[in-house]
Amino acid sequence: MVDRKIPVTMGTQHPDNANGPFWDVSNHPFISAYNETMEAYENFSSLDVDEYMWDWEGKHADAAVIDRLFSDQLEYFKAHQLGRDKFITFRFPNIWEERGYNLMQAMTAFLSSEDFASDLGFENRPLFEAILPMAQRADQIIEMQKLFKKLAEFKSENFTTSSKANTPYIEMIPLFEDFETQLGAPEILKEYLALHEETFGFRPKYMRVFLAGSDSALSSGFMSSISGNKLAIARLYEFAEEEGIEIFPIVGMGSAIFRGGLSPRRIPRFFEEFGGVRTVTVQSAFRYDYPLVEVVNAIQDLQDHLQDVPAISFTAEDKAVMIEIARHSAEYYHETLDNLVMDMQPLFKAFPKRRDRRQHVGVLGYSRQIDGISLPRAINFTGAFYSIGVPPEFIGFGRALRDMDAQTRAVFERHYPNLKADFTELAQYVNLDALAILETGNSAWTSVREDIEILQAEFGFKVGPQTREQEQHAQLALQLVQIREGASVAITALINREAQLRHFLG
């Protein structure tokens, strides 16, 4: 058994909130890097979130976060110790994808926070594990641990005046983002265990493994993403049983169904769709775009039940079918998106900002690409499509579903029990008038209309708004389509208002 608390809920800095945070009197939705320390404390103390991700990937981050938390809220952290009861988990920059300017700062923060905690009389290291985003290979995970070991030993030898040397070991959480990498996670992890034993002389007793929901949808479409996430969870448990190691999957999911669909109002759906997940990200929209009491209750529901939900499993036959579904649907998605993305560029460029992101792509950051076409981050992508009345879940989904024979369809529906309910909800944000305007300028949008019509015929749902908020959203979507080549300030204002109406930015 693992002799530590495994967090259930992880607050993150994903910039998907429509409204300002409950703890900010200005009620401004932009959260500066300076205010993220306060955010971490409020997430712990007011929401009872277990873990807070401190993100160094492609954004500015405060290296003094632990010093500030201890200095400002020492009594709270005496009662709720970091590294034992509450957790700050760094997401390192991936030095194979972006310049590693932040990496040494982040690793040094691990070491200085250990010193500070020791001086204050705490027994636990406040920081002891980190996330590696876009992990592709076992040697990358090991390399992060080796770099940390070198830095810790160098500091202990040259910059530590007390008799207590820094701990030279950190635990790594690989973050697997695209479909193929998630599917191949067990093979990567098997190699990692062997390299770990060779390098450090022992095998870990457990692993936390992070599966992306957003970026897999961005890169391959919603059908591929939801299939891939489920397959990856099941395969991770198979790996754990074979290797005699405990596994604790984390999934990164936003409030939009395209990005996973985890909101305070969809907790039962999440339990039904993603059994076996042991930690979930409660992103900014989850925390700030619903009444506070509803958020607190939803987090408590997750705390009480998430880790008891049995893990997803597949027969070998079903697994093969789901893999084929994911790959086939991705072809429709890519083919369609390639012809739509240029129409969306004005919206991508005018998309509202919520965090201090690095903008120097190619030097300090990186861009997502599909078929050689640069795309924005998943939140901007998702929100832009929703804002024109075309939820991106539909892209390629209808045609891929139509192509399934009866046996394949039965497997897919068995493993996606909320299929009809999800698309019935999504249809309420479709604006067919806006889509007609888009079609006049680019016939490729007709493929998306086909996806919508196929799903409507299959499930019999109504297309278009059903509530007053959705009516307002539809009116604004029509305005946005009509001015999408116009002033970026007007575009940004419309996107902001629509985000408030649907309870997430993207």
C-alpha positions as CSV (number, residue, x, y, z in Angstrom):
1,M,0.0,0.0,0.0
2,V,1.1,3.5,-0.8
3,D,2.1,5.4,2.4
4,R,1.0,8.8,1.3
5,K,-2.3,10.6,0.5
6,I,-3.1,10.5,-3.2
7,P,-4.9,13.7,-4.1
8,V,-8.4,13.5,-5.5
9,T,-8.8,17.1,-6.9
10,M,-6.1,19.2,-8.5
11,G,-6.7,22.9,-9.0
12,T,-5.0,24.1,-12.2
13,Q,-4.2,27.4,-13.9
14,H,-5.9,26.5,-17.1
15,P,-7.3,29.8,-18.4
16,D,-10.8,28.6,-19.2
17,N,-12.8,30.7,-16.8
18,A,-15.5,33.2,-18.0
19,N,-15.8,35.1,-14.7
20,G,-13.5,36.4,-12.1
21,P,-12.5,34.2,-9.2
22,F,-14.5,34.3,-6.0
23,W,-11.5,35.4,-3.9
24,D,-10.8,38.5,-6.0
25,V,-12.8,41.6,-5.0
26,S,-12.2,43.2,-8.5
27,N,-14.1,40.2,-10.1
28,H,-11.7,40.5,-13.1
29,P,-11.3,37.2,-15.0
30,F,-7.6,37.8,-15.7
31,I,-5.4,36.2,-13.0
32,S,-1.9,37.5,-12.9
33,A,1.1,35.4,-12.1
34,Y,1.5,37.4,-8.9
35,N,-2.0,36.5,-7.7
36,E,-1.6,32.8,-8.3
37,T,-0.1,32.3,-4.9
38,M,-3.3,33.7,-3.3
39,E,-5.2,31.5,-5.7
40,A,-3.4,28.4,-4.5
41,Y,-4.2,29.2,-0.8
42,E,-7.9,30.0,-1.5
43,N,-8.2,26.7,-3.5
44,F,-6.9,24.8,-0.5
45,S,-8.7,26.7,2.3
46,S,-12.1,27.7,0.7
47,L,-12.6,24.8,-1.8
48,D,-10.7,22.0,0.1
49,V,-8.9,21.1,-3.1
50,D,-6.1,18.6,-2.4
51,E,-3.5,19.7,-4.9
52,Y,-2.6,22.8,-6.9
53,M,-0.6,22.6,-10.2
54,W,2.1,25.3,-10.4
55,D,2.6,25.7,-14.1
56,W,6.0,26.5,-15.6
57,E,5.1,25.3,-19.1
58,G,4.9,28.2,-21.6
59,K,4.0,30.7,-18.9
60,H,5.4,32.9,-16.2
61,A,5.6,31.4,-12.7
62,D,6.7,32.7,-9.3
63,A,9.6,30.7,-8.0
64,A,9.0,31.9,-4.5
65,V,5.6,30.3,-4.2
66,I,6.4,28.2,-1.2
67,D,8.2,31.0,0.6
68,R,5.1,33.2,0.1
69,L,2.6,30.6,1.2
70,F,4.5,29.9,4.4
71,S,5.2,33.6,5.1
72,D,1.6,34.6,4.5
73,Q,-0.4,31.6,5.8
74,L,1.9,29.8,8.2
75,E,-0.8,28.8,10.7
76,Y,-2.9,27.2,7.9
77,F,0.0,25.2,6.7
78,K,1.0,24.0,10.1
79,A,-2.4,22.4,10.3
80,H,-2.5,21.3,6.6
81,Q,1.1,20.5,5.8
82,L,2.3,20.7,2.2
83,G,3.7,17.4,1.0
84,R,1.4,15.5,3.5
85,D,-2.1,17.0,3.5
86,K,-2.0,19.4,0.6
87,F,0.2,19.4,-2.4
88,I,1.8,21.9,-4.8
89,T,2.8,20.0,-8.0
90,F,5.0,21.8,-10.5
91,R,4.5,21.2,-14.2
92,F,8.0,21.5,-15.6
93,P,8.7,22.9,-19.0
94,N,9.4,20.2,-21.6
95,I,13.0,21.0,-22.7
96,W,12.5,18.9,-25.8
97,E,9.7,21.2,-26.9
98,E,10.6,24.7,-25.6
99,R,13.7,26.4,-24.3
100,G,14.5,25.3,-20.8
101,Y,15.0,28.8,-19.3
102,N,12.5,28.0,-16.5
103,L,13.6,24.5,-15.7
104,M,16.5,25.4,-13.4
105,Q,14.4,28.0,-11.6
106,A,11.7,25.4,-11.0
107,M,14.2,22.8,-9.8
108,T,16.0,25.3,-7.5
109,A,12.6,26.2,-6.0
110,F,12.3,22.5,-5.0
111,L,15.6,22.7,-3.1
112,S,15.1,26.1,-1.4
113,S,11.6,25.2,-0.3
114,E,12.9,22.1,1.3
115,D,15.4,24.2,3.2
116,F,12.8,26.7,4.3
117,A,10.3,24.0,5.4
118,S,13.1,22.3,7.5
119,D,14.0,25.6,9.1
120,L,10.3,26.1,10.1
121,G,10.2,22.6,11.7
122,F,8.2,20.8,9.0
123,E,8.9,17.1,8.5
124,N,7.8,16.8,4.9
125,R,9.4,18.3,1.8
126,P,6.7,20.7,0.5
127,L,7.6,19.8,-3.1
128,F,8.6,16.3,-4.1
129,E,7.0,15.4,-7.5
130,A,6.7,17.2,-10.8
131,I,4.8,16.7,-14.1
132,L,6.6,16.3,-17.4
133,P,4.2,17.6,-20.2
134,M,4.2,16.1,-23.7
135,A,6.2,13.1,-22.5
136,Q,7.0,10.8,-25.4
137,R,9.8,8.5,-24.2
138,A,11.0,6.8,-21.0
139,D,14.5,8.4,-21.2
140,Q,12.9,11.9,-21.0
141,I,11.3,11.1,-17.7
142,I,14.6,9.7,-16.3
143,E,16.5,12.7,-17.7
144,M,14.5,15.0,-15.5
145,Q,15.2,13.0,-12.4
146,K,18.9,12.9,-13.3
147,L,19.1,16.6,-13.9
148,F,17.4,17.2,-10.5
149,K,19.8,14.8,-8.8
150,K,22.9,16.7,-10.2
151,L,21.5,20.0,-9.1
152,A,20.6,18.8,-5.6
153,E,24.0,17.3,-5.1
154,F,25.7,20.4,-6.4
155,K,23.7,22.7,-4.1
156,S,24.3,20.4,-1.1
157,E,28.0,20.4,-1.7
158,N,28.5,24.1,-2.5
159,F,25.5,26.1,-1.1
160,T,24.3,24.3,2.0
161,T,25.7,25.6,5.3
162,S,23.7,23.3,7.6
163,S,24.3,19.6,8.1
164,K,21.1,18.7,6.3
165,A,21.7,18.0,2.6
166,N,18.9,18.3,0.1
167,T,17.0,15.2,-1.0
168,P,18.4,14.4,-4.5
169,Y,15.4,12.5,-5.8
170,I,12.0,13.7,-7.2
171,E,9.1,11.7,-8.4
172,M,8.0,12.3,-12.0
173,I,4.4,12.3,-13.4
174,P,4.5,11.8,-17.1
175,L,1.8,13.7,-19.0
176,F,0.7,11.8,-22.2
177,E,-1.1,14.1,-24.5
178,D,-1.9,12.6,-28.0
179,F,-3.9,9.5,-28.8
180,E,-0.9,7.3,-29.9
181,T,1.2,8.3,-26.9
182,Q,-1.6,7.6,-24.5
183,L,-2.3,4.2,-26.1
184,G,1.4,3.3,-25.9
185,A,1.8,4.5,-22.3
186,P,2.3,1.0,-20.8
187,E,5.2,0.3,-23.1
188,I,6.8,3.7,-22.2
189,L,6.3,3.0,-18.5
190,K,7.8,-0.5,-18.7
191,E,10.9,0.9,-20.2
192,Y,10.9,3.7,-17.6
193,L,10.8,1.2,-14.7
194,A,13.8,-0.7,-16.1
195,L,15.7,2.6,-16.6
196,H,14.7,3.7,-13.1
197,E,16.0,0.6,-11.5
198,E,19.2,0.8,-13.5
199,T,19.7,4.5,-12.6
200,F,18.5,4.6,-8.9
201,G,18.8,1.0,-7.8
202,F,15.1,0.5,-7.0
203,R,11.7,0.3,-8.7
204,P,8.9,2.8,-7.7
205,K,6.1,1.3,-5.6
206,Y,3.5,3.4,-7.4
207,M,3.2,5.9,-10.3
208,R,0.9,8.8,-11.0
209,V,0.3,9.1,-14.7
210,F,-1.4,12.1,-16.3
211,L,-3.6,11.8,-19.4
212,A,-4.6,14.9,-21.3
213,G,-8.2,15.4,-22.4
214,S,-7.8,18.8,-24.1
215,D,-4.8,18.3,-26.3
216,S,-5.9,14.9,-27.5
217,A,-9.2,16.4,-28.6
218,L,-7.4,19.3,-30.3
219,S,-5.1,17.0,-32.2
220,S,-7.4,14.2,-33.2
221,G,-11.0,15.2,-32.5
222,F,-13.6,14.4,-29.8
223,M,-14.4,10.8,-30.8
224,S,-10.8,9.9,-30.9
225,S,-10.1,11.7,-27.7
226,I,-12.8,10.1,-25.6
227,S,-12.0,6.7,-27.0
228,G,-8.3,7.2,-26.4
229,N,-8.7,8.4,-22.8
230,K,-10.8,5.3,-21.9
231,L,-8.4,2.9,-23.6
232,A,-5.4,4.5,-21.9
233,I,-7.0,4.2,-18.4
234,A,-7.8,0.5,-19.0
235,R,-4.3,-0.2,-20.3
236,L,-2.7,1.5,-17.4
237,Y,-4.4,-0.8,-15.0
238,E,-3.4,-3.8,-17.1
239,F,0.2,-2.5,-16.9
240,A,0.0,-2.1,-13.2
241,E,-1.2,-5.6,-12.6
242,E,1.5,-7.1,-14.9
243,E,4.3,-5.1,-13.2
244,G,3.1,-5.4,-9.6
245,I,2.9,-1.6,-9.2
246,E,0.1,0.6,-8.0
247,I,-1.2,3.1,-10.6
248,F,-3.0,6.4,-10.0
249,P,-4.2,7.9,-13.2
250,I,-4.8,11.7,-13.4
251,V,-7.0,13.1,-16.2
252,G,-6.8,16.8,-17.3
253,M,-10.4,17.8,-18.3
254,G,-12.1,21.1,-18.7
255,S,-15.8,22.0,-18.4
256,A,-16.5,21.9,-22.1
257,I,-17.4,18.3,-23.3
258,F,-14.8,18.6,-26.0
259,R,-12.2,19.0,-23.3
260,G,-13.6,16.2,-21.1
261,G,-16.8,17.7,-19.8
262,L,-16.0,17.8,-16.0
263,S,-18.1,20.6,-14.5
264,P,-19.9,20.8,-11.1
265,R,-23.1,19.8,-12.9
266,R,-21.6,16.7,-14.6
267,I,-20.1,14.7,-11.7
268,P,-22.3,11.6,-12.2
269,R,-21.5,11.6,-15.9
270,F,-17.8,11.7,-15.1
271,F,-18.0,8.7,-12.7
272,E,-19.9,6.8,-15.4
273,E,-17.5,7.6,-18.2
274,F,-14.1,7.5,-16.6
275,G,-13.9,4.9,-13.9
276,G,-10.5,4.3,-12.6
277,V,-9.3,7.9,-12.5
278,R,-7.9,8.7,-9.1
279,T,-7.1,12.4,-9.5
280,V,-9.1,15.0,-11.6
281,T,-8.2,18.5,-12.6
282,V,-10.8,21.1,-11.4
283,Q,-9.9,23.8,-13.8
284,S,-10.6,27.6,-13.6
285,A,-14.1,27.4,-15.2
286,F,-15.1,24.6,-12.8
287,R,-14.0,26.7,-9.8
288,Y,-15.1,30.2,-10.9
289,D,-18.1,30.0,-13.3
290,Y,-20.6,28.4,-10.9
291,P,-22.0,29.5,-7.5
292,L,-19.5,28.9,-4.8
293,V,-21.7,26.6,-2.8
294,E,-22.2,24.4,-5.9
295,V,-18.5,24.2,-6.5
296,V,-17.7,23.3,-2.9
297,N,-20.4,20.5,-3.0
298,A,-19.1,19.2,-6.3
299,I,-15.6,19.0,-5.0
300,Q,-16.8,17.2,-1.9
301,D,-18.7,14.7,-4.1
302,L,-15.5,14.0,-6.0
303,Q,-13.5,13.6,-2.7
304,D,-16.1,11.2,-1.3
305,H,-16.5,8.9,-4.3
306,L,-14.0,9.3,-7.1
307,Q,-11.3,6.9,-5.8
308,D,-13.9,4.2,-5.2
309,V,-15.2,4.0,-8.8
310,P,-14.1,0.7,-10.4
311,A,-11.7,1.0,-13.3
312,I,-12.7,0.8,-17.0
313,S,-11.9,-2.5,-18.7
314,F,-12.1,-3.8,-22.2
315,T,-12.1,-7.2,-23.8
316,A,-9.3,-7.7,-26.3
317,E,-12.0,-7.6,-29.1
318,D,-13.5,-4.3,-27.8
319,K,-10.1,-2.8,-27.4
320,A,-9.3,-3.4,-31.1
321,V,-12.6,-2.0,-32.2
322,M,-12.1,1.2,-30.1
323,I,-8.7,1.7,-31.5
324,E,-10.0,1.5,-35.0
325,I,-12.8,3.9,-34.1
326,A,-10.4,6.4,-32.8
327,R,-8.1,6.3,-35.8
328,H,-10.8,6.4,-38.4
329,S,-12.6,9.3,-36.8
330,A,-9.4,11.3,-36.6
331,E,-9.1,11.1,-40.4
332,Y,-12.5,12.9,-40.8
333,Y,-11.5,15.4,-38.2
334,H,-8.2,16.3,-39.8
335,E,-9.6,16.4,-43.3
336,T,-12.4,18.8,-42.2
337,L,-10.4,21.0,-39.9
338,D,-7.6,21.6,-42.4
339,N,-10.2,23.4,-44.5
340,L,-11.8,25.4,-41.7
341,V,-9.0,26.7,-39.6
342,M,-8.1,29.7,-41.8
343,D,-11.7,31.0,-41.3
344,M,-11.1,30.9,-37.5
345,Q,-7.8,32.8,-37.3
346,P,-9.5,36.2,-36.5
347,L,-11.2,34.7,-33.6
348,F,-8.1,32.8,-32.4
349,K,-6.2,36.1,-32.5
350,A,-8.8,38.1,-30.6
351,F,-9.4,35.4,-28.0
352,P,-9.5,36.8,-24.4
353,K,-6.5,36.2,-22.2
354,R,-6.8,34.9,-18.6
355,R,-3.2,34.2,-17.5
356,D,0.3,35.5,-18.0
357,R,1.3,33.3,-21.0
358,R,4.6,33.5,-22.8
359,Q,4.0,34.8,-26.3
360,H,7.4,34.2,-27.9
361,V,6.6,31.0,-29.7
362,G,9.7,29.3,-31.0
363,V,12.0,30.9,-28.3
364,L,10.2,30.7,-25.0
365,G,7.2,28.6,-26.0
366,Y,5.9,26.3,-28.7
367,S,2.8,26.0,-31.0
368,R,0.4,23.1,-31.6
369,Q,0.3,21.9,-35.2
370,I,-1.9,19.6,-37.1
371,D,-1.0,18.7,-40.7
372,G,1.5,21.6,-40.6
373,I,-1.1,24.1,-39.6
374,S,-0.5,26.1,-36.4
375,L,-3.4,26.0,-33.9
376,P,-4.0,27.9,-30.7
377,R,-4.1,26.3,-27.3
378,A,-7.0,23.9,-26.8
379,I,-9.0,26.4,-24.7
380,N,-8.9,29.1,-27.4
381,F,-9.7,26.6,-30.1
382,T,-12.7,25.2,-28.2
383,G,-14.1,28.6,-27.2
384,A,-13.8,30.0,-30.6
385,F,-15.8,27.3,-32.2
386,Y,-18.5,27.4,-29.5
387,S,-18.7,31.1,-29.9
388,I,-19.7,30.9,-33.6
389,G,-22.4,28.3,-32.8
390,V,-20.4,25.3,-33.9
391,P,-19.4,23.1,-31.0
392,P,-16.2,21.3,-32.1
393,E,-17.4,18.0,-30.8
394,F,-19.4,17.7,-34.0
395,I,-16.5,17.9,-36.4
396,G,-16.1,14.5,-38.0
397,F,-18.1,12.8,-35.3
398,G,-21.4,12.3,-37.3
399,R,-19.7,10.9,-40.4
400,A,-17.5,8.6,-38.3
401,L,-20.6,7.3,-36.4
402,R,-22.5,6.8,-39.7
403,D,-19.6,4.6,-41.0
404,M,-19.8,2.2,-38.1
405,D,-21.4,-1.2,-38.8
406,A,-23.9,-2.5,-36.2
407,Q,-21.3,-4.4,-34.2
408,T,-18.9,-1.6,-34.1
409,R,-21.6,0.9,-33.1
410,A,-22.7,-1.4,-30.3
411,V,-19.2,-1.5,-28.9
412,F,-18.8,2.2,-29.1
413,E,-22.2,3.0,-27.4
414,R,-21.5,0.4,-24.7
415,H,-18.3,2.2,-23.8
416,Y,-19.8,5.7,-24.2
417,P,-23.0,5.5,-22.3
418,N,-23.6,9.3,-22.3
419,L,-23.3,9.6,-26.1
420,K,-26.9,10.7,-26.7
421,A,-27.2,12.9,-23.7
422,D,-23.9,14.7,-24.5
423,F,-24.9,15.5,-28.1
424,T,-28.5,16.5,-27.0
425,E,-26.9,19.1,-24.8
426,L,-24.3,20.2,-27.4
427,A,-27.0,20.7,-30.0
428,Q,-28.4,23.5,-27.9
429,Y,-25.3,25.6,-28.7
430,V,-25.6,25.0,-32.4
431,N,-26.6,28.0,-34.5
432,L,-27.6,26.9,-38.0
433,D,-28.1,30.5,-39.2
434,A,-24.5,31.3,-38.3
435,L,-23.4,28.0,-39.9
436,A,-25.2,29.0,-43.1
437,I,-23.2,32.3,-43.3
438,L,-20.0,30.4,-42.8
439,E,-21.0,28.0,-45.6
440,T,-21.4,30.9,-48.1
441,G,-17.8,31.8,-47.7
442,N,-16.3,28.3,-47.4
443,S,-18.1,25.1,-48.6
444,A,-16.0,23.0,-46.2
445,W,-18.5,24.0,-43.4
446,T,-21.1,21.9,-45.2
447,S,-19.3,18.8,-43.8
448,V,-19.9,20.0,-40.3
449,R,-23.6,20.6,-41.1
450,E,-23.6,17.0,-42.3
451,D,-22.2,15.8,-39.0
452,I,-24.9,17.7,-37.1
453,E,-27.7,16.3,-39.3
454,I,-26.5,12.7,-39.0
455,L,-26.4,12.9,-35.2
456,Q,-29.8,14.7,-35.1
457,A,-31.3,11.9,-37.3
458,E,-29.7,9.2,-35.0
459,F,-30.8,10.7,-31.7
460,G,-33.8,12.9,-32.4
461,F,-32.6,15.9,-30.5
462,K,-33.6,19.5,-31.2
463,V,-31.0,21.7,-32.7
464,G,-30.8,25.2,-31.3
465,P,-31.3,27.0,-28.0
466,Q,-33.7,25.8,-25.4
467,T,-33.2,28.3,-22.6
468,R,-33.0,32.1,-22.4
469,E,-29.3,32.0,-21.8
470,Q,-28.9,29.8,-24.9
471,E,-31.1,32.2,-26.9
472,Q,-28.8,35.1,-26.0
473,H,-25.7,32.9,-26.9
474,A,-27.2,32.2,-30.3
475,Q,-27.9,35.9,-31.0
476,L,-24.3,36.7,-30.1
477,A,-22.9,33.9,-32.2
478,L,-24.7,35.3,-35.2
479,Q,-23.3,38.7,-34.6
480,L,-19.8,37.2,-34.2
481,V,-20.0,35.4,-37.5
482,Q,-21.1,38.6,-39.3
483,I,-18.2,40.7,-37.9
484,R,-15.5,38.1,-37.6
485,E,-13.2,40.0,-40.0
486,G,-13.9,43.2,-38.1
487,A,-12.4,44.9,-35.0
488,S,-10.7,42.5,-32.6
489,V,-12.0,44.5,-29.6
490,A,-15.6,43.8,-30.7
491,I,-14.8,40.1,-31.3
492,T,-13.2,39.8,-27.8
493,A,-16.2,41.4,-26.2
494,L,-18.7,39.0,-27.8
495,I,-16.6,36.0,-26.9
496,N,-16.4,37.1,-23.3
497,R,-20.2,37.5,-23.0
498,E,-20.9,34.2,-24.6
499,A,-18.5,32.5,-22.3
500,Q,-20.4,33.8,-19.3
501,L,-23.6,32.5,-20.7
502,R,-22.3,28.9,-21.2
503,H,-20.2,28.9,-18.0
504,F,-16.8,28.4,-19.6
505,L,-14.4,30.4,-21.8
506,G,-13.1,27.4,-23.8
